[in-house]
Amino acid sequence: MLKLAMALAGYPWSNSSSVVTNSDHTSHRKSCPFSTIAIVTTIFLFFSIGCVFLAADYSTRKPLWVNERSTAHMSKICQKRVLPQGSETLPRGIVKKTSDLQMQPLYGPREEQENSGTPKNLLAIPAGIKQKNVVNQIVEKFLGSQFQVIIFHYDGIIDEWHDFHWCDRAIHVSAINQTKWWFAKRFLHPDIVADYDYIFLWDEDLGVENFHPGRYLKIVRNEGLEISQPALDTTRGLRVHYLITARQQRKKLHRRIFKLSGGSRCYGNSTGPPCTGWVEMMAPVFSRSAWRCVWYMIQNDLIHAWGLDYKLGYCAQGERSKKIGVVDAEYIVHKGIPTLGGFDLHTSIPEEPVTHSPSEDSEDTNNQVSSPAAPGNDDRVNVRLRSAAELEIFTERWRDAVHDDECWADPYPEKIK
C-alpha cells in the first residue's frame, strides 16, 4: 500500500532498496507540491470507499439497543390491547365481534351490507297461530321502514304462516310455551343485534291502525329517547294498566304524569316510576345502547320479567326522567289477549297495583322458580301466580346484588314517589 502511494506520488523505488534517490534535487523539490496532493487524494479515495462499505453494512444491521427499545414499545401496546375472550390466538383483523340477523343467499353474488335496503331496526314478536292476522297487520306496517322481523313461535306452528308474502323474509324461532323474554334472552344477545339502531320487542295483541314506525322513530331520535313506547288509545272504553301509558291528545309525547287523587299519586317532584321514567312491557322500544344494558338485567329463569319495568331507568343512558318517554303522536291499541297458558280474553285485564310488597321471607332456592298449583282453575291463573312468584325473586335478587356490590352506587337512592 505504501509503495503504491509512493508510486502515485512520483517517488522511485526498487525491490532491493527503499532508499529514495536525490539525483535531481532541483527537479524533486519542484514536484513536491504535486506529490503531496496526490498522496492526500489517494488517502481520501481509500477512506471514502471504506465509508461506503461501512455505511451499507450499518444500514442492514440496526444497533441492538434500537431493536430492544422498539420491541419493548410494541410489547406494551399489545399488552394493553383488549380482545374478545377466546380470540387471543387470532390476528385482530380476522376477529368479528358482532353479528346480525341478515339472511344471505346460498349461492351467487354476496349481498353487500352497505346497500340501502339493509334493515336498520329490528321488530321481534312472540306469536301464536290464533293471532296470525293481527301479527300480519303489525309486520306489514314495519316492512316498509327498513326493519328486520323475527317471529318467536310459542305454539310450534310455522308452516301455516307461509301464505304471507313476508314469511320467507322473516326469521322464525320456535319453542313451545316460552315467553317473549325467554326468547329475547337467548336469541337477541346485544352482539347479535348490534347493527340495529332500535329494537321493538312487542306483544302480538297490538292494534297499529294509528301507528307509523318511521314517524315514531323520527320523534324518538329528535327527543333523545333511549327507552320508549307508543301511547295506548283509551277511547271506546279501553282501559290501561298504568296511567302514564295513556295517550295524551294534542301532545307529541310525554315523560311524566300528574295524579293528585286516589292511590299512587304523582306530583311535580315525583322522580321515579310509574310517575316518570317508566314504560310498560307490552310494547317497549330500546335503543342499541339501552338494550345492551337491559339484556344483562333479564334473568335466565324469570321468564315473565315482572319487576323489570321498574328497573329500566338504570339502562336509560342518562337521567331516566329525560331519556324515557311515551310517544302520543303515534299510538296503538292494546287488545289485552293473554294467550300463553290460557284463553282469548278480549276484555281488559284488571289494573295491577302500582307498588309491590314482596314477602321478606321469600327464598331463592337454587335460583329455581316454583308456581303454586291451583287445582280447578284455568292455566292462565297459574301463569299469574308464576309471574307474582318471579316478582318476589327478582326483587330479592336486586336487593342482594345492591348489598353485595361495594363498588356500585345507586343513581336513584331515593324512595319511589
ZIJOPE-V270915 format. One record per helix or strand of 3 or more residues. SS is the DSSP state (alpha for helix, beta for strand). FROM is the first residue (numbers start at 1). LEN is the number of residues. If there is no record, write none. Layout:
BEGIN
SS:FROM:LEN, SS:FROM:LEN
END
This chain:
BEGIN
alpha:2:8, alpha:25:36, alpha:64:17, alpha:92:3, beta:121:7, alpha:129:15, beta:147:7, alpha:159:3, alpha:167:3, beta:171:4, alpha:180:8, beta:198:5, alpha:213:11, beta:227:6, alpha:243:3, beta:283:5, alpha:288:10, alpha:309:7, alpha:320:4, beta:324:11, alpha:365:3, alpha:379:26
END
